[in-house]
């Protein structure tokens, strides 16, 4: 996994997992992002994902990224991690450390 995607996973773990579950499969607080960012999902494009981060989902109780303390510098890596989970390219759990990661 490249450094940007790995940092996206770290930011997900820090800011998003408490509501969306450790592996982005959802919880009683937030929906599965694996489904939402998968093919045909509600947030299947990069643009729609970035919009959700910027504006939040007030109707669903989700604050925008700024209120969560998530810096926009991590949006791309976060999208790459979650879209990889949505397509099945990336599995759940902690990714391999960067030193041990195989080239993709």
C-alpha positions as CSV (number, residue, x, y, z in Angstrom):
1,X,0.0,0.0,0.0
2,X,1.4,3.4,-0.9
3,X,2.0,6.0,1.7
4,X,-1.0,8.2,0.8
5,X,-3.4,5.3,1.1
6,X,-1.8,4.2,4.3
7,X,-2.2,7.6,5.8
8,X,-5.8,7.5,4.7
9,X,-6.3,4.3,6.7
10,X,-4.7,6.0,9.7
11,X,-7.0,9.0,9.4
12,X,-10.0,6.7,9.0
13,X,-9.0,4.9,12.2
14,X,-8.6,8.1,14.0
15,X,-11.6,10.1,12.8
16,X,-14.1,7.7,11.2
17,X,-13.9,4.2,12.7
18,X,-15.7,5.1,16.0
19,X,-19.0,5.5,13.9
20,X,-18.3,3.5,10.8
21,X,-16.6,0.5,12.5
22,X,-12.9,-0.6,12.5
23,X,-13.1,-2.1,9.0
24,X,-15.6,0.5,7.6
25,X,-18.4,-2.1,7.7
26,X,-20.7,0.1,9.6
27,X,-22.1,0.1,13.2
28,X,-25.2,1.2,15.0
29,X,-24.0,4.8,14.6
30,X,-22.9,4.9,11.0
31,X,-23.4,3.0,7.7
32,X,-21.0,0.7,6.0
33,X,-18.6,2.8,3.9
34,X,-17.6,-0.4,2.1
35,X,-21.1,-0.5,0.7
36,X,-21.4,3.3,0.2
37,X,-18.1,3.5,-1.7
38,X,-18.6,0.3,-3.6
39,X,-19.9,-0.1,-7.1
40,X,-23.4,1.4,-7.2
41,X,-23.0,2.8,-3.7
42,X,-24.5,6.1,-2.6
43,X,-21.0,7.8,-2.5
44,X,-19.4,5.8,-5.3
45,X,-17.5,8.8,-6.9
46,X,-14.5,10.7,-5.6
47,X,-16.4,13.9,-6.1
48,X,-19.4,12.8,-4.0
49,X,-17.1,11.5,-1.3
50,X,-15.2,14.8,-1.1
51,X,-18.5,16.7,-1.0
52,X,-19.7,14.6,2.0
53,X,-16.4,15.3,3.8
54,X,-16.7,19.0,3.1
55,X,-20.4,19.4,4.0
56,X,-21.1,16.5,6.3
57,X,-24.5,14.7,6.5
58,X,-26.5,16.8,8.9
59,X,-29.6,14.8,8.2
60,X,-27.7,11.7,9.4
61,X,-25.8,13.3,12.3
62,X,-22.4,13.4,10.5
63,X,-20.4,16.6,11.0
64,X,-18.1,17.9,8.3
65,X,-14.4,16.9,8.3
66,X,-13.3,20.3,9.7
67,X,-15.5,19.7,12.8
68,X,-14.1,16.2,13.2
69,X,-10.5,17.6,13.0
70,X,-9.8,15.9,9.7
71,X,-7.4,17.9,7.6
72,X,-8.3,18.1,3.8
73,X,-4.7,17.1,3.0
74,X,-5.8,13.5,3.9
75,X,-9.0,13.5,1.7
76,X,-7.4,11.8,-1.3
77,X,-5.7,9.0,0.8
78,X,-8.9,8.5,2.7
79,X,-10.8,8.1,-0.5
80,X,-8.3,5.7,-1.9
81,X,-8.4,3.6,1.2
82,X,-12.2,3.5,1.4
83,X,-12.8,3.0,-2.3
84,X,-10.3,0.2,-2.2
85,X,-12.3,-1.4,0.6
86,X,-15.5,-0.8,-1.4
87,X,-14.2,-2.6,-4.5
88,X,-12.7,-5.4,-2.5
89,X,-9.1,-4.5,-3.6
90,X,-8.2,-3.8,0.0
91,X,-9.1,-6.1,2.9
92,X,-10.1,-5.1,6.4
93,X,-7.6,-5.0,9.3
94,X,-4.4,-3.1,9.7
95,X,-2.5,-2.8,6.4
96,X,1.1,-4.0,6.2
97,X,3.6,-1.5,7.4
98,X,5.0,0.5,4.6
99,X,8.4,-1.1,4.8
100,X,6.8,-4.5,4.3
101,X,4.2,-3.6,1.8
102,X,4.4,-5.3,-1.6
103,X,4.3,-3.0,-4.7
104,X,0.8,-2.6,-6.1
